[in-house]
Amino acid sequence: MERTRRLFFALDVSTPENAQAKAEIIRLKHTLSPLGQPVLDDNLHLTLAFLGDVSQGAYSSLCHAADKIDASVFSLRTGSIGYFNKPKILWLGIHPSRELERLAESLNTLSHAVLGTDKEGIPDSPRFLPHISLLRQVEPSAINTISDAYKEGMLSSLTVQRFGLYQSAPHPTHKGVQYTCLNTWPLSVARPTPKSDFPSYSLKDDHEL
């Protein structure tokens, strides 16, 4: 059986140009941290396309397909606080952006073309709702304790200069997951910046984002 890894395309908020915005997001996360399990600072990201379990061959094909993405640098603004009831995740929303929607749509389209829309393990494409997860394991009752001021979230600007292909794997501390960037693509220049070859891994890498 061919080994796989759980992968997703995303925007990383840890880039130098977004240092101030990341610091503001971390402060908000810290303020809300009594409500649940905070996402690690290094794991803060905006998912563009979740791919599921991907083989090494499919990973290479995805990278070649992503080479052809043609998009320009753009900016985003953070918005209000939101909540996913089933996974119990508290998140920071993103104001609507046509550039972001087009990039996410392009990555979802190429992903389904490479991986196959009817292949077992490939998730359906739900309505794209851009967000940055802040806390996990947040009980629904805790939402009512958030003041209106914090429910409004925060207004910060993010500059999007690149997107990446990331791996989700168990954290070395065995607490939660760790996200590792395998490859990045700068916007406006459709050429990837390889990080590494597809690394060795364990079939135990089966965690949700």
C-alpha positions as CSV (number, residue, x, y, z in Angstrom):
1,M,0.0,0.0,0.0
2,E,1.4,3.4,-1.0
3,R,2.1,5.7,1.8
4,T,0.3,9.0,2.0
5,R,0.4,12.3,3.8
6,R,-2.4,14.7,4.8
7,L,-1.9,17.9,2.8
8,F,-3.5,21.3,2.2
9,F,-2.9,24.5,0.3
10,A,-2.8,27.5,2.6
11,L,-1.6,31.1,3.3
12,D,0.9,31.4,6.1
13,V,0.5,34.5,8.4
14,S,4.0,34.1,9.7
15,T,5.7,35.9,6.8
16,P,7.8,38.9,7.6
17,E,5.5,41.4,5.9
18,N,2.7,40.2,8.2
19,A,4.6,40.3,11.5
20,Q,2.4,43.1,12.9
21,A,-0.9,41.4,11.9
22,K,0.3,38.1,13.3
23,A,1.2,39.7,16.6
24,E,-2.3,41.2,16.8
25,I,-3.9,37.8,16.0
26,I,-1.9,36.2,18.7
27,R,-2.9,38.8,21.3
28,L,-6.6,38.2,20.4
29,K,-6.0,34.4,20.6
30,H,-4.4,34.9,24.1
31,T,-7.4,37.0,25.3
32,L,-9.8,34.3,24.2
33,S,-7.7,31.3,25.3
34,P,-9.7,30.5,28.5
35,L,-12.5,29.3,26.2
36,G,-10.6,26.4,24.6
37,Q,-7.3,25.0,23.3
38,P,-5.3,27.7,21.5
39,V,-3.9,26.9,18.1
40,L,-0.1,27.0,18.2
41,D,1.3,30.3,17.0
42,D,3.3,28.6,14.3
43,N,0.1,26.8,13.0
44,L,-1.9,30.0,12.3
45,H,-2.9,29.9,8.6
46,L,-5.7,30.4,6.2
47,T,-6.7,27.1,4.3
48,L,-7.3,27.5,0.6
49,A,-7.9,23.9,-0.4
50,F,-7.9,20.8,1.8
51,L,-6.6,17.8,-0.1
52,G,-6.8,14.9,2.3
53,D,-4.3,12.0,2.2
54,V,-1.9,12.4,-0.8
55,S,0.7,10.0,-2.2
56,Q,4.2,11.0,-3.2
57,G,3.3,10.8,-6.9
58,A,0.2,12.9,-6.5
59,Y,2.2,15.4,-4.5
60,S,4.6,15.9,-7.4
61,S,1.7,16.3,-9.8
62,L,0.1,18.9,-7.5
63,C,3.3,20.9,-7.5
64,H,3.6,20.8,-11.3
65,A,0.0,21.9,-11.6
66,A,0.4,24.7,-9.0
67,D,3.4,26.0,-11.1
68,K,0.8,27.2,-13.6
69,I,-1.2,29.3,-11.1
70,D,-1.2,32.9,-12.3
71,A,-2.2,35.4,-9.6
72,S,-1.0,38.8,-8.3
73,V,-0.1,39.9,-4.9
74,F,-3.1,41.2,-2.9
75,S,-4.2,42.3,0.5
76,L,-6.7,40.9,3.0
77,R,-8.5,42.4,6.1
78,T,-9.4,40.3,9.1
79,G,-13.0,40.6,10.4
80,S,-15.3,39.2,13.1
81,I,-15.1,36.1,15.3
82,G,-16.9,33.0,14.1
83,Y,-17.6,29.4,15.3
84,F,-17.8,26.0,13.8
85,N,-20.2,24.0,16.0
86,K,-19.3,20.4,15.0
87,P,-15.5,20.7,15.3
88,K,-15.9,23.2,18.1
89,I,-13.5,25.7,16.5
90,L,-13.4,29.5,17.2
91,W,-12.0,31.4,14.3
92,L,-11.2,34.9,13.0
93,G,-13.0,35.8,9.8
94,I,-11.6,37.4,6.6
95,H,-13.5,40.2,4.7
96,P,-14.6,39.1,1.2
97,S,-11.9,39.3,-1.4
98,R,-12.4,38.4,-5.0
99,E,-8.6,37.8,-5.4
100,L,-8.7,35.3,-2.5
101,E,-11.7,33.5,-3.9
102,R,-10.1,33.2,-7.3
103,L,-6.9,31.8,-5.8
104,A,-8.9,29.3,-3.7
105,E,-11.1,28.3,-6.6
106,S,-8.0,27.7,-8.9
107,L,-6.3,25.5,-6.3
108,N,-9.5,23.5,-5.6
109,T,-10.0,23.0,-9.3
110,L,-6.4,21.8,-10.0
111,S,-6.5,19.6,-6.9
112,H,-9.6,17.8,-8.0
113,A,-8.2,17.4,-11.5
114,V,-5.0,15.8,-10.1
115,L,-6.5,13.8,-7.3
116,G,-9.9,12.9,-8.8
117,T,-13.2,14.2,-7.5
118,D,-14.6,10.7,-6.9
119,K,-11.5,9.2,-5.4
120,E,-12.0,7.8,-1.9
121,G,-10.6,10.1,0.7
122,I,-10.9,13.3,-1.4
123,P,-13.3,15.7,0.4
124,D,-16.1,17.5,-1.4
125,S,-15.7,21.2,-1.9
126,P,-17.8,23.1,0.6
127,R,-18.6,26.8,0.3
128,F,-15.3,28.6,0.8
129,L,-15.3,30.4,4.1
130,P,-11.9,32.1,4.6
131,H,-10.9,32.1,8.3
132,I,-7.9,31.6,10.7
133,S,-8.6,29.1,13.4
134,L,-7.8,30.5,16.9
135,L,-9.1,27.9,19.4
136,R,-10.1,24.3,19.4
137,Q,-12.4,22.4,21.8
138,V,-14.6,25.4,22.4
139,E,-18.0,24.5,23.9
140,P,-21.0,26.2,22.3
141,S,-22.0,27.7,25.7
142,A,-18.7,29.5,25.8
143,I,-19.6,31.6,22.8
144,N,-22.2,33.5,24.9
145,T,-19.4,34.6,27.3
146,I,-17.5,36.5,24.6
147,S,-18.1,40.3,24.8
148,D,-19.6,42.1,21.8
149,A,-16.3,43.9,21.4
150,Y,-14.3,40.7,20.9
151,K,-17.1,39.2,18.8
152,E,-16.3,42.0,16.3
153,G,-12.8,40.5,16.0
154,M,-10.2,42.9,14.8
155,L,-9.2,44.9,11.8
156,S,-5.7,44.0,10.5
157,S,-4.3,44.0,7.1
158,L,-2.5,40.9,5.6
159,T,-0.4,41.0,2.5
160,V,-0.5,37.9,0.4
161,Q,2.7,37.4,-1.6
162,R,2.7,33.6,-1.8
163,F,0.8,30.4,-1.1
164,G,2.1,27.1,0.1
165,L,1.5,23.4,0.2
166,Y,1.4,22.1,3.8
167,Q,1.6,18.8,5.6
168,S,-0.5,18.1,8.7
169,A,1.2,15.6,11.1
170,P,1.2,14.7,14.8
171,H,3.2,17.3,16.8
172,P,6.5,15.9,18.2
173,T,5.1,16.6,21.7
174,H,2.1,14.3,20.9
175,K,-0.2,17.3,21.7
176,G,-2.1,18.3,18.6
177,V,-0.7,18.6,15.1
178,Q,2.2,20.3,13.4
179,Y,1.9,22.0,10.0
180,T,5.0,21.9,7.8
181,C,5.4,23.8,4.6
182,L,6.6,21.5,1.8
183,N,6.6,24.0,-1.1
184,T,5.8,27.6,-1.8
185,W,4.8,29.6,-4.8
186,P,5.2,33.4,-5.1
187,L,2.3,35.3,-6.6
188,S,2.9,37.2,-9.8
189,V,5.8,34.8,-10.6
190,A,4.4,31.3,-11.3
191,R,7.5,29.4,-10.2
192,P,7.8,27.4,-7.0
193,T,10.4,27.7,-4.4
194,P,11.1,24.0,-3.4
195,K,11.5,23.4,0.3
196,S,12.5,19.7,0.3
197,D,11.9,16.4,-1.3
198,F,8.8,14.6,-0.1
199,P,10.0,13.5,3.4
200,S,9.8,10.1,5.0
201,Y,6.7,9.6,7.2
202,S,4.6,7.3,9.2
203,L,1.1,6.0,8.3
204,K,0.0,7.3,11.6
205,D,-0.2,10.9,10.1
206,D,-4.0,11.0,10.0
207,H,-5.0,14.1,11.8
208,E,-7.6,16.6,10.8
209,L,-6.6,20.2,10.1
